[in-house]
Amino acid sequence: MAEKQTDTSTTLKTTLTDLQSELSTLNRVSHRLALTDAGPALEKVLNLLLPRLLSRIGKNDDAKTSNRSNKRKAPSSPLTLSSSASVSELSALHDQINAMHESIHKKLIEMLTHTMKRVREDRNCQLPCVAILELLLPEEHRQQQQSETVEPNGLVVTANPFTINLSLAFLTLGVNRSSPSACSDLLPGLLTFLACLLLEGLPQKEGSFYSDNCVGISHILDASRKMRFDQTCHLILRCLEYISCNPLEKAAIRRAADSSSSNVSDASSNNMNETSAESAVPSLKETKRAILSNPVVGAALFEIFSDVLLYTPVSAASSLIPYGMSTSGYQRLINGAASGKMVGGNSKNWKE
Protein backbone atom coordinates (compact mmCIF):
# COMPACT_ATOMS: atom_id res chain seq x y z
CA MET A 1 0.00 0.00 0.00
CA ALA A 2 2.80 2.42 0.93
CA GLU A 3 4.75 1.56 -2.23
CA LYS A 4 1.68 2.21 -4.37
CA GLN A 5 1.14 5.61 -2.75
CA THR A 6 4.82 6.44 -3.30
CA ASP A 7 4.58 5.58 -7.00
CA THR A 8 1.42 7.64 -7.33
CA SER A 9 3.05 10.58 -5.58
CA THR A 10 6.05 10.41 -7.91
CA THR A 11 3.77 10.32 -10.96
CA LEU A 12 1.75 13.31 -9.75
CA LYS A 13 4.90 15.32 -9.03
CA THR A 14 6.17 14.59 -12.55
CA THR A 15 2.82 15.64 -14.00
CA LEU A 16 2.88 18.86 -12.00
CA THR A 17 6.39 19.66 -13.19
CA ASP A 18 5.38 19.05 -16.81
CA LEU A 19 2.36 21.33 -16.47
CA GLN A 20 4.47 24.10 -14.95
CA SER A 21 6.92 23.77 -17.84
CA GLU A 22 4.03 23.87 -20.34
CA LEU A 23 2.59 27.03 -18.79
CA SER A 24 6.00 28.68 -18.97
CA THR A 25 6.26 27.70 -22.66
CA LEU A 26 2.79 29.08 -23.38
CA ASN A 27 3.76 32.39 -21.79
CA ARG A 28 6.79 32.66 -24.07
CA VAL A 29 4.79 31.70 -27.16
CA SER A 30 2.06 34.18 -26.24
CA HIS A 31 4.64 36.95 -25.99
CA ARG A 32 6.14 36.09 -29.38
CA LEU A 33 2.66 35.90 -30.93
CA ALA A 34 1.84 39.39 -29.66
CA LEU A 35 5.07 40.71 -31.25
CA THR A 36 4.41 39.05 -34.64
CA ASP A 37 3.56 41.58 -37.34
CA ALA A 38 0.29 41.30 -39.24
CA GLY A 39 0.40 39.90 -42.76
CA PRO A 40 2.39 36.95 -44.10
CA ALA A 41 4.37 36.60 -40.86
CA LEU A 42 1.23 36.20 -38.76
CA GLU A 43 -0.31 33.81 -41.28
CA LYS A 44 2.81 31.63 -41.26
CA VAL A 45 2.78 31.45 -37.46
CA LEU A 46 -0.93 30.63 -37.28
CA ASN A 47 -0.60 27.82 -39.81
CA LEU A 48 1.49 25.95 -37.24
CA LEU A 49 0.24 27.37 -33.95
CA LEU A 50 -3.54 27.61 -34.25
CA PRO A 51 -4.31 23.88 -34.74
CA ARG A 52 -2.01 23.06 -31.81
CA LEU A 53 -3.74 25.56 -29.53
CA LEU A 54 -7.19 24.23 -30.46
CA SER A 55 -6.05 20.66 -29.86
CA ARG A 56 -4.31 21.49 -26.60
CA ILE A 57 -7.27 23.24 -25.01
CA GLY A 58 -9.34 20.09 -25.44
CA LYS A 59 -6.62 17.76 -24.15
CA ASN A 60 -6.05 20.04 -21.16
CA ASP A 61 -9.75 19.92 -20.29
CA ASP A 62 -9.78 16.12 -20.62
CA ALA A 63 -6.73 15.85 -18.36
CA LYS A 64 -8.33 18.14 -15.78
CA THR A 65 -11.45 15.97 -15.74
CA SER A 66 -9.31 12.84 -15.38
CA ASN A 67 -7.38 14.39 -12.48
CA ARG A 68 -10.60 15.20 -10.64
CA SER A 69 -11.83 11.67 -11.19
CA ASN A 70 -8.58 10.19 -9.84
CA LYS A 71 -8.80 12.40 -6.78
CA ARG A 72 -12.31 11.11 -6.02
CA LYS A 73 -11.12 7.52 -6.39
CA ALA A 74 -8.26 8.05 -3.95
CA PRO A 75 -8.89 6.65 -0.42
CA SER A 76 -10.19 9.43 1.82
CA SER A 77 -9.48 7.63 5.12
CA PRO A 78 -5.98 6.16 5.65
CA LEU A 79 -5.66 2.60 6.93
CA THR A 80 -2.84 3.51 9.33
CA LEU A 81 -1.63 6.65 10.99
CA SER A 82 1.62 6.54 9.00
CA SER A 83 -0.25 6.70 5.69
CA SER A 84 -2.26 9.76 6.73
CA ALA A 85 0.48 12.12 5.59
CA SER A 86 0.71 10.34 2.22
CA VAL A 87 -3.02 10.66 1.60
CA SER A 88 -3.00 14.36 2.44
CA GLU A 89 0.05 14.82 0.21
CA LEU A 90 -1.71 13.12 -2.71
CA SER A 91 -4.76 15.31 -2.19
CA ALA A 92 -2.60 18.44 -2.17
CA LEU A 93 -0.85 17.33 -5.37
CA HIS A 94 -4.20 16.76 -7.09
CA ASP A 95 -5.28 20.27 -6.07
CA GLN A 96 -2.07 21.79 -7.41
CA ILE A 97 -2.44 19.90 -10.69
CA ASN A 98 -6.02 21.05 -11.00
CA ALA A 99 -4.92 24.66 -10.41
CA MET A 100 -2.25 24.31 -13.11
CA HIS A 101 -4.84 22.98 -15.56
CA GLU A 102 -7.01 26.02 -14.80
CA SER A 103 -4.05 28.36 -15.40
CA ILE A 104 -3.20 26.65 -18.70
CA HIS A 105 -6.85 26.84 -19.77
CA LYS A 106 -6.98 30.57 -19.05
CA LYS A 107 -3.74 31.14 -20.96
CA LEU A 108 -5.02 29.16 -23.97
CA ILE A 109 -8.29 31.13 -23.97
CA GLU A 110 -6.28 34.34 -23.80
CA MET A 111 -4.11 33.30 -26.76
CA LEU A 112 -7.08 32.16 -28.85
CA THR A 113 -8.97 35.38 -28.08
CA HIS A 114 -5.91 37.40 -29.11
CA THR A 115 -5.62 35.33 -32.29
CA MET A 116 -9.28 35.86 -33.12
CA LYS A 117 -8.92 39.60 -32.68
CA ARG A 118 -5.80 39.76 -34.88
CA VAL A 119 -7.35 37.66 -37.64
CA ARG A 120 -10.56 39.66 -37.52
CA GLU A 121 -8.61 42.87 -38.09
CA ASP A 122 -6.52 41.39 -40.93
CA ARG A 123 -9.02 40.52 -43.65
CA ASN A 124 -6.34 39.01 -45.88
CA CYS A 125 -5.07 36.54 -43.28
CA GLN A 126 -5.77 32.95 -44.33
CA LEU A 127 -6.45 30.30 -41.70
CA PRO A 128 -5.37 26.62 -41.85
CA CYS A 129 -8.95 25.41 -42.26
CA VAL A 130 -8.07 21.87 -43.36
CA ALA A 131 -5.80 21.34 -40.35
CA ILE A 132 -8.47 22.75 -38.04
CA LEU A 133 -11.15 20.50 -39.53
CA GLU A 134 -8.98 17.41 -39.02
CA LEU A 135 -9.12 18.06 -35.27
CA LEU A 136 -12.87 17.37 -35.36
CA LEU A 137 -12.66 14.09 -37.25
CA PRO A 138 -12.22 10.74 -35.47
CA GLU A 139 -8.91 8.91 -35.73
CA GLU A 140 -10.72 6.08 -37.54
CA HIS A 141 -11.51 8.48 -40.39
CA ARG A 142 -7.83 9.21 -41.04
CA GLN A 143 -7.01 5.50 -40.93
CA GLN A 144 -9.79 4.75 -43.41
CA GLN A 145 -8.58 7.56 -45.67
CA GLN A 146 -5.13 5.98 -45.79
CA SER A 147 -6.67 2.65 -46.78
CA GLU A 148 -9.14 4.40 -49.17
CA THR A 149 -12.13 2.68 -47.53
CA VAL A 150 -14.09 5.48 -45.90
CA GLU A 151 -17.13 4.23 -43.95
CA PRO A 152 -18.56 7.23 -42.06
CA ASN A 153 -21.48 5.19 -40.66
CA GLY A 154 -19.39 3.91 -37.76
CA LEU A 155 -17.50 7.08 -36.80
CA VAL A 156 -18.07 8.88 -33.52
CA VAL A 157 -17.13 12.41 -32.50
CA THR A 158 -14.36 12.07 -29.91
CA ALA A 159 -13.00 15.64 -29.78
CA ASN A 160 -13.43 17.68 -26.63
CA PRO A 161 -16.34 20.21 -26.70
CA PHE A 162 -13.87 23.11 -26.26
CA THR A 163 -11.96 21.98 -29.34
CA ILE A 164 -15.15 21.47 -31.35
CA ASN A 165 -16.79 24.80 -30.53
CA LEU A 166 -13.66 26.91 -30.98
CA SER A 167 -12.67 25.07 -34.17
CA LEU A 168 -16.10 25.68 -35.68
CA ALA A 169 -15.81 29.35 -34.77
CA PHE A 170 -12.44 29.66 -36.53
CA LEU A 171 -13.72 27.65 -39.50
CA THR A 172 -16.70 30.00 -39.83
CA LEU A 173 -14.24 32.87 -40.01
CA GLY A 174 -11.72 31.11 -42.23
CA VAL A 175 -14.06 29.68 -44.86
CA ASN A 176 -15.18 33.18 -45.83
CA ARG A 177 -11.57 33.90 -46.84
CA SER A 178 -10.84 30.61 -48.58
CA SER A 179 -10.55 30.07 -52.31
CA PRO A 180 -13.02 27.78 -54.12
CA SER A 181 -10.35 25.07 -54.42
CA ALA A 182 -9.68 25.30 -50.67
CA CYS A 183 -13.41 24.99 -50.02
CA SER A 184 -13.54 21.85 -52.13
CA ASP A 185 -10.81 20.36 -49.91
CA LEU A 186 -13.01 21.00 -46.86
CA LEU A 187 -16.18 19.38 -48.18
CA PRO A 188 -15.30 15.67 -47.61
CA GLY A 189 -14.30 16.33 -44.00
CA LEU A 190 -17.34 18.52 -43.34
CA LEU A 191 -19.65 15.81 -44.65
CA THR A 192 -17.95 13.21 -42.45
CA PHE A 193 -18.28 15.48 -39.41
CA LEU A 194 -21.95 16.07 -40.29
CA ALA A 195 -22.50 12.30 -40.35
CA CYS A 196 -20.81 11.98 -36.95
CA LEU A 197 -23.13 14.62 -35.50
CA LEU A 198 -26.17 12.85 -36.92
CA LEU A 199 -25.09 9.49 -35.50
CA GLU A 200 -24.10 10.91 -32.11
CA GLY A 201 -26.00 9.35 -29.24
CA LEU A 202 -27.02 6.16 -31.06
CA PRO A 203 -26.19 2.82 -29.38
CA GLN A 204 -23.56 0.84 -31.24
CA LYS A 205 -24.60 -2.33 -33.02
CA GLU A 206 -22.60 -5.32 -31.78
CA GLY A 207 -19.79 -2.98 -30.69
CA SER A 208 -19.12 -1.93 -34.27
CA PHE A 209 -21.18 0.14 -36.65
CA TYR A 210 -24.57 1.75 -36.28
CA SER A 211 -27.61 0.42 -38.06
CA ASP A 212 -28.07 1.78 -41.57
CA ASN A 213 -30.38 4.72 -42.32
CA CYS A 214 -30.74 5.55 -38.63
CA VAL A 215 -29.81 8.84 -36.96
CA GLY A 216 -29.82 10.13 -33.41
CA ILE A 217 -31.81 13.03 -32.01
CA SER A 218 -29.17 14.61 -29.79
CA HIS A 219 -28.49 17.28 -32.45
CA ILE A 220 -32.14 18.31 -32.08
CA LEU A 221 -32.67 18.07 -28.31
CA ASP A 222 -29.31 19.27 -26.99
CA ALA A 223 -28.76 23.02 -27.50
CA SER A 224 -24.98 22.88 -27.85
CA ARG A 225 -25.05 19.95 -30.27
CA LYS A 226 -27.80 21.63 -32.26
CA MET A 227 -25.61 24.72 -32.61
CA ARG A 228 -22.71 22.58 -33.87
CA PHE A 229 -24.99 20.85 -36.37
CA ASP A 230 -26.38 24.18 -37.65
CA GLN A 231 -22.88 25.66 -37.95
CA THR A 232 -21.67 22.63 -39.90
CA CYS A 233 -24.62 22.90 -42.28
CA HIS A 234 -23.80 26.54 -42.92
CA LEU A 235 -20.15 25.73 -43.53
CA ILE A 236 -21.17 23.17 -46.15
CA LEU A 237 -23.51 25.65 -47.82
CA ARG A 238 -20.80 28.30 -47.78
CA CYS A 239 -18.25 25.98 -49.39
CA LEU A 240 -20.73 24.94 -52.08
CA GLU A 241 -21.58 28.58 -52.73
CA TYR A 242 -17.95 29.58 -53.23
CA ILE A 243 -17.28 26.62 -55.51
CA SER A 244 -20.37 27.12 -57.68
CA CYS A 245 -20.08 30.92 -57.94
CA ASN A 246 -16.64 30.93 -59.54
CA PRO A 247 -17.10 30.24 -63.29
CA LEU A 248 -13.38 30.47 -64.09
CA GLU A 249 -12.42 27.86 -61.57
CA LYS A 250 -15.39 25.64 -62.51
CA ALA A 251 -14.15 25.64 -66.10
CA ALA A 252 -10.62 24.90 -64.94
CA ILE A 253 -11.88 22.01 -62.83
CA ARG A 254 -13.64 20.51 -65.85
CA ARG A 255 -10.49 20.88 -67.97
CA ALA A 256 -8.36 19.34 -65.22
CA ALA A 257 -10.79 16.43 -64.86
CA ASP A 258 -10.84 15.82 -68.60
CA SER A 259 -7.06 16.03 -68.71
CA SER A 260 -6.60 13.53 -65.87
CA SER A 261 -9.06 11.07 -67.38
CA SER A 262 -7.40 11.11 -70.79
CA ASN A 263 -3.82 11.32 -69.38
CA VAL A 264 -3.07 14.23 -71.72
CA SER A 265 -0.69 16.87 -70.37
CA ASP A 266 -1.79 20.44 -70.95
CA ALA A 267 0.88 22.88 -72.09
CA SER A 268 -0.70 25.65 -70.07
CA SER A 269 -0.66 23.72 -66.78
CA ASN A 270 1.27 26.54 -65.14
CA ASN A 271 -1.85 28.65 -65.07
CA MET A 272 -2.74 29.39 -61.43
CA ASN A 273 -6.45 28.60 -61.78
CA GLU A 274 -5.83 25.28 -63.44
CA THR A 275 -3.18 24.30 -60.92
CA SER A 276 -5.54 24.93 -58.01
CA ALA A 277 -8.35 23.21 -59.88
CA GLU A 278 -6.29 20.05 -60.39
CA SER A 279 -5.89 19.77 -56.63
CA ALA A 280 -9.64 20.25 -56.23
CA VAL A 281 -10.58 17.29 -58.45
CA PRO A 282 -9.71 14.55 -55.90
CA SER A 283 -11.59 16.48 -53.21
CA LEU A 284 -14.71 16.70 -55.34
CA LYS A 285 -14.47 12.99 -56.08
CA GLU A 286 -14.19 12.26 -52.35
CA THR A 287 -17.25 14.45 -51.79
CA LYS A 288 -19.29 12.49 -54.31
CA ARG A 289 -18.14 9.21 -52.81
CA ALA A 290 -19.06 10.37 -49.29
CA ILE A 291 -22.57 11.30 -50.42
CA LEU A 292 -23.16 8.14 -52.45
CA SER A 293 -21.76 5.75 -49.84
CA ASN A 294 -23.63 7.21 -46.88
CA PRO A 295 -27.43 7.53 -47.11
CA VAL A 296 -27.49 9.50 -43.84
CA VAL A 297 -25.38 12.27 -45.37
CA GLY A 298 -27.41 12.21 -48.57
CA ALA A 299 -30.68 12.55 -46.67
CA ALA A 300 -29.29 15.40 -44.55
CA LEU A 301 -28.11 17.30 -47.63
CA PHE A 302 -31.48 16.77 -49.32
CA GLU A 303 -33.19 18.30 -46.29
CA ILE A 304 -30.80 21.27 -46.23
CA PHE A 305 -31.19 21.94 -49.95
CA SER A 306 -34.96 21.65 -49.67
CA ASP A 307 -34.97 24.28 -46.94
CA VAL A 308 -32.84 26.57 -49.11
CA LEU A 309 -35.24 26.21 -52.04
CA LEU A 310 -38.31 26.71 -49.85
CA TYR A 311 -36.93 29.73 -48.05
CA THR A 312 -38.44 33.13 -48.87
CA PRO A 313 -37.56 36.38 -47.05
CA VAL A 314 -39.99 37.43 -44.35
CA SER A 315 -40.22 40.52 -42.21
CA ALA A 316 -37.81 40.65 -39.32
CA ALA A 317 -40.71 41.38 -36.98
CA SER A 318 -42.77 38.46 -38.28
CA SER A 319 -42.98 35.17 -36.41
CA LEU A 320 -44.24 33.27 -39.45
CA ILE A 321 -42.03 30.83 -41.33
CA PRO A 322 -41.98 30.33 -45.11
CA TYR A 323 -44.62 27.97 -46.46
CA GLY A 324 -43.49 24.34 -46.57
CA MET A 325 -40.55 24.75 -44.18
CA SER A 326 -40.29 23.14 -40.78
CA THR A 327 -39.59 25.25 -37.72
CA SER A 328 -36.25 23.52 -37.11
CA GLY A 329 -35.22 23.96 -40.74
CA TYR A 330 -36.09 27.65 -40.65
CA GLN A 331 -34.21 28.20 -37.39
CA ARG A 332 -31.21 26.37 -38.82
CA LEU A 333 -31.01 28.76 -41.77
CA ILE A 334 -31.41 31.99 -39.82
CA ASN A 335 -29.27 31.03 -36.79
CA GLY A 336 -26.55 28.74 -38.12
CA ALA A 337 -24.12 31.48 -39.10
CA ALA A 338 -24.49 33.44 -35.88
CA SER A 339 -21.03 32.37 -34.76
CA GLY A 340 -19.59 34.21 -37.74
CA LYS A 341 -20.88 37.45 -36.29
CA MET A 342 -19.69 36.61 -32.79
CA VAL A 343 -16.15 36.03 -34.03
CA GLY A 344 -16.22 39.11 -36.20
CA GLY A 345 -16.70 37.37 -39.53
CA ASN A 346 -18.79 38.64 -42.41
CA SER A 347 -21.25 35.75 -42.31
CA LYS A 348 -24.85 36.81 -42.49
CA ASN A 349 -27.83 34.76 -41.55
CA TRP A 350 -30.63 34.17 -44.02
CA LYS A 351 -32.97 36.64 -42.39
CA GLU A 352 -30.53 39.46 -43.23
Backbone hydrogen bonds, N-H to C=O, Kabsch-Sander energy under -0.5 kcal/mol:
donor,donor_aa,acceptor,acceptor_aa,energy
5,Q,1,M,-2.0
6,T,2,A,-2.1
7,D,3,E,-2.4
8,T,4,K,-2.3
9,S,5,Q,-2.5
10,T,6,T,-2.3
11,T,7,D,-2.3
12,L,8,T,-2.5
13,K,9,S,-2.3
14,T,10,T,-2.1
15,T,11,T,-2.4
16,L,12,L,-2.6
17,T,13,K,-2.2
18,D,14,T,-2.3
19,L,15,T,-2.3
20,Q,16,L,-2.2
21,S,17,T,-2.2
22,E,18,D,-2.4
23,L,19,L,-2.5
24,S,20,Q,-2.0
25,T,21,S,-2.1
26,L,22,E,-2.7
27,N,23,L,-2.0
28,R,24,S,-1.7
29,V,25,T,-2.6
30,S,26,L,-2.8
31,H,27,N,-1.8
32,R,28,R,-2.2
33,L,29,V,-2.6
34,A,30,S,-2.1
35,L,31,H,-1.2
36,T,32,R,-0.7
36,T,33,L,-0.9
42,L,37,D,-0.8
43,E,39,G,-2.3
44,K,40,P,-2.4
45,V,41,A,-1.8
46,L,42,L,-2.5
47,N,43,E,-1.8
48,L,44,K,-0.7
48,L,45,V,-0.8
49,L,45,V,-2.8
50,L,46,L,-1.6
52,R,48,L,-0.6
53,L,49,L,-2.4
54,L,50,L,-2.4
55,S,51,P,-2.1
56,R,52,R,-2.7
57,I,53,L,-2.1
58,G,54,L,-0.9
59,K,55,S,-2.0
60,N,56,R,-2.7
61,D,57,I,-1.4
62,D,58,G,-2.2
63,A,59,K,-2.5
64,K,60,N,-2.1
65,T,61,D,-2.1
66,S,62,D,-2.3
67,N,63,A,-2.3
68,R,64,K,-2.0
69,S,65,T,-2.0
70,N,66,S,-2.4
71,K,67,N,-2.0
72,R,68,R,-1.8
73,K,69,S,-1.6
74,A,70,N,-1.0
84,S,81,L,-1.0
87,V,83,S,-2.1
88,S,84,S,-2.1
89,E,85,A,-2.3
90,L,86,S,-2.5
91,S,87,V,-2.2
92,A,88,S,-2.2
93,L,89,E,-2.3
94,H,90,L,-2.4
95,D,91,S,-2.0
96,Q,92,A,-2.2
97,I,93,L,-2.6
98,N,94,H,-2.5
99,A,95,D,-2.2
100,M,96,Q,-2.1
101,H,97,I,-2.4
102,E,98,N,-2.0
103,S,99,A,-2.1
104,I,100,M,-2.6
105,H,101,H,-2.5
106,K,102,E,-2.3
107,K,103,S,-2.1
108,L,104,I,-2.6
109,I,105,H,-2.5
110,E,106,K,-2.2
111,M,107,K,-2.4
112,L,108,L,-2.7
113,T,109,I,-2.5
114,H,110,E,-2.2
115,T,111,M,-2.4
116,M,112,L,-2.6
117,K,113,T,-2.2
118,R,114,H,-2.4
119,V,115,T,-2.7
120,R,116,M,-2.3
121,E,117,K,-1.6
122,D,118,R,-1.5
123,R,121,E,-0.9
125,C,122,D,-1.5
129,C,127,L,-2.3
132,I,128,P,-2.2
133,L,129,C,-2.7
134,E,130,V,-1.9
135,L,131,A,-0.7
135,L,132,I,-0.9
136,L,133,L,-1.6
137,L,133,L,-0.7
137,L,134,E,-0.5
141,H,138,P,-0.8
142,R,138,P,-1.0
143,Q,139,E,-1.8
144,Q,140,E,-2.4
145,Q,141,H,-2.1
146,Q,142,R,-1.8
147,S,143,Q,-1.4
148,E,144,Q,-0.5
148,E,145,Q,-0.7
149,T,144,Q,-2.3
154,G,151,E,-1.3
155,L,152,P,-1.2
164,I,160,N,-2.4
165,N,161,P,-2.8
166,L,162,F,-2.1
167,S,163,T,-2.1
168,L,164,I,-2.4
169,A,165,N,-1.7
170,F,166,L,-2.2
171,L,167,S,-2.6
172,T,168,L,-2.4
173,L,169,A,-1.4
174,G,170,F,-2.9
175,V,171,L,-3.0
176,N,172,T,-0.6
177,R,174,G,-1.6
178,S,175,V,-1.4
183,C,179,S,-2.3
184,S,180,P,-1.9
185,D,181,S,-1.3
186,L,182,A,-1.0
187,L,183,C,-1.2
190,L,186,L,-2.5
191,L,187,L,-2.5
192,T,188,P,-2.0
193,F,189,G,-2.6
194,L,190,L,-2.3
195,A,191,L,-2.2
196,C,192,T,-2.1
197,L,193,F,-2.1
198,L,194,L,-2.0
199,L,195,A,-2.0
200,E,196,C,-0.8
202,L,199,L,-1.8
205,K,209,F,-1.1
206,E,204,Q,-0.8
208,S,205,K,-1.7
210,Y,153,N,-0.7
214,C,211,S,-0.8
216,G,198,L,-3.4
218,S,200,E,-0.7
220,I,217,I,-1.6
221,L,217,I,-2.3
222,D,218,S,-2.1
226,K,222,D,-2.3
227,M,223,A,-2.0
228,R,224,S,-1.8
229,F,225,R,-2.4
230,D,226,K,-2.6
231,Q,227,M,-2.5
232,T,228,R,-2.4
233,C,229,F,-2.2
234,H,230,D,-2.1
235,L,231,Q,-2.2
236,I,232,T,-2.2
237,L,233,C,-2.3
238,R,234,H,-2.6
239,C,235,L,-2.4
240,L,236,I,-2.5
241,E,237,L,-2.2
242,Y,238,R,-2.3
243,I,239,C,-2.2
244,S,240,L,-2.5
245,C,241,E,-1.8
246,N,243,I,-0.9
250,K,246,N,-2.3
251,A,247,P,-2.2
252,A,248,L,-2.0
253,I,249,E,-2.6
254,R,250,K,-2.0
255,R,251,A,-2.3
256,A,252,A,-2.7
257,A,253,I,-2.5
258,D,254,R,-2.6
259,S,255,R,-2.4
260,S,256,A,-2.4
261,S,257,A,-2.0
262,S,258,D,-1.7
263,N,259,S,-0.9
264,V,259,S,-1.5
265,S,263,N,-0.5
269,S,266,D,-1.3
271,N,268,S,-1.7
275,T,271,N,-2.3
276,S,272,M,-2.3
277,A,273,N,-2.0
278,E,274,E,-2.4
279,S,275,T,-1.2
280,A,276,S,-0.8
280,A,277,A,-0.5
281,V,277,A,-1.2
283,S,279,S,-0.6
284,L,280,A,-2.3
285,K,281,V,-2.0
286,E,282,P,-2.4
287,T,283,S,-2.1
288,K,284,L,-2.1
289,R,285,K,-2.4
290,A,286,E,-2.5
291,I,287,T,-2.0
292,L,288,K,-2.7
293,S,289,R,-2.4
294,N,290,A,-0.8
298,G,294,N,-2.0
299,A,295,P,-2.5
300,A,296,V,-2.0
301,L,297,V,-2.6
302,F,298,G,-2.1
303,E,299,A,-2.0
304,I,300,A,-2.2
305,F,301,L,-2.9
306,S,302,F,-2.2
307,D,303,E,-2.0
308,V,304,I,-2.0
309,L,305,F,-2.3
310,L,306,S,-2.2
311,Y,307,D,-1.4
318,S,315,S,-1.3
325,M,322,P,-1.7
330,Y,326,S,-2.2
331,Q,327,T,-2.5
332,R,328,S,-2.0
333,L,329,G,-1.6
334,I,330,Y,-2.0
335,N,331,Q,-1.7
336,G,332,R,-1.6
338,A,335,N,-1.9
340,G,337,A,-1.2
341,K,337,A,-0.8
341,K,338,A,-0.8
342,M,338,A,-1.7
343,V,339,S,-2.2
344,G,341,K,-0.8
345,G,340,G,-3.7
350,W,333,L,-1.3
352,E,349,N,-1.4
